[in-house]
Amino acid sequence: MDFYTSLVPENEVQELQSLIGKEVKLLRRSDLEGRGAQKILELAEREAVVLLVIGDPFIATTHIA
């Protein structure tokens, strides 16, 4: 979950984890750019990966790239 363009209260992250039955990892900007982005792509080659962006991801310039 992108945690740097929009902040989400911790209790809402816990509620989401309970709802979907999966761990939600909070990601910093460095996790989504450069080497961090490459790690996500490498992981996605082996398993399903979801990037949750709060709000409108089409106006978050980092995610457009």
PyMOL commands that set and color helices and strands:
alter all, ss='L'
color gray80, all
select helices_A, chain A and resi 10-20+29-32+35-46+61-64
alter helices_A, ss='H'
color red, helices_A
deselect
rebuild
show_as cartoon
